[in-house]
C-alpha cells in the first residue's frame, strides 16, 4: 500500500434520507475506534495472567475534525445536529481502507477566528449506535 493523502478522507452527514453531504473545508480528521475490555481474571487464571472476556466489551467510535468554512449547506447540517442533539447518520470514508457508517452525536462544536485570518471550526462526534464497516 502506498502513502495516502489525508485530504482524501471524507466526512459526510446525512441530510435527507440516503443523501449524504460532505462536510466542506475540513483540513484535519481523526477517527478513533475503541473497545473496552472486560477482565475475567480469577484465582484459577493460568500463571495469574489477566484474562479478558472476548466479545464482552463496549465498542465506540470517535471522530474529530478541524477546518475552515467553505459551504453553507454542510455547516447548517452540522449546526442543526449539534443543537438538536439528534443522532444523525454519518459516513466516514478512508481511501484504500473502507467506509464506516452509523449514528453519531455532535459532542462538541467550536468556532474560532483570528482578527486577520479565516474563521475556523472544530467538531467532535461520538458514536450513538452500531457502526457498520465496508471495505473499499
C-alpha positions, -999 to 999 in steps of 0.1 A, spaced: 0 0 0 13 34 -9 11 66 12 -23 83 10 -32 120 11 -51 129 43 -73 152 23 -89 122 7 -105 112 39 -141 123 38 -166 131 65 -202 131 53 -235 138 71 -270 126 60 -294 154 54 -324 138 36 -327 100 39 -299 84 19 -284 117 8 -250 125 23 -233 159 21 -196 162 26 -186 184 55 -167 210 35 -135 228 44 -121 201 67 -83 203 69 -77 176 95 -97 145 105 -92 118 132 -111 86 136 -107 65 167 -122 31 172 -122 18 207 -133 -13 226 -134 -16 264 -122 -48 278 -139 -70 304 -114 -85 329 -123 -122 336 -92 -130 357 -97 -151 388 -77 -172 412 -75 -201 386 -62 -180 358 -30 -196 343 1 -181 358 -21 -153 374 -21 -136 340 -50 -114 332 -78 -130 311 -101 -109 290 -137 -119 281 -139 -120 243 -167 -100 228 -180 -86 260 -167 -50 259 -184 -19 247 -173 -7 213 -173 30 204 -160 53 177 -150 89 180 -144 114 151 -129 148 152 -121 174 126 -110 209 121 -113 232 92 -125 264 76 -159 275 65 -165 266 28 -201 255 24 -233 269 40 -253 236 34 -229 213 53 -223 240 80 -261 241 85 -264 203 88 -236 201 114 -250 231 134 -285 215 133 -272 182 145 -255 199 175 -284 220 186 -310 192 181 -286 167 198 -302 141 174 -281 111 163 -276 117 126 -262 92 102 -226 99 93 -204 83 67 -166 83 71 -146 74 40 -110 63 44 -94 56 10 -79 22 4 -94 11 38 -131 13 39 -163 32 49 -176 35 84 -213 45 87 -237 49 115 -253 72 140 -232 98 158 -240 127 181 -221 160 177 -204 160 211 -186 193 206 -187 222 181 -162 250 183 -159 282 162 -128 304 162 -112 331 142 -81 354 142 -85 391 135 -65 388 103 -74 352 94 -101 329 84 -130 317 106 -124 281 116 -144 253 132 -138 221 151 -162 193 157 -162 160 177 -185 132 170 -194 103 194 -209 71 182 -245 66 192 -253 31 180 -239 4 158 -213 14 133 -211 -6 101 -179 -11 81 -175 -20 44 -141 -24 28 -132 -4 -3 
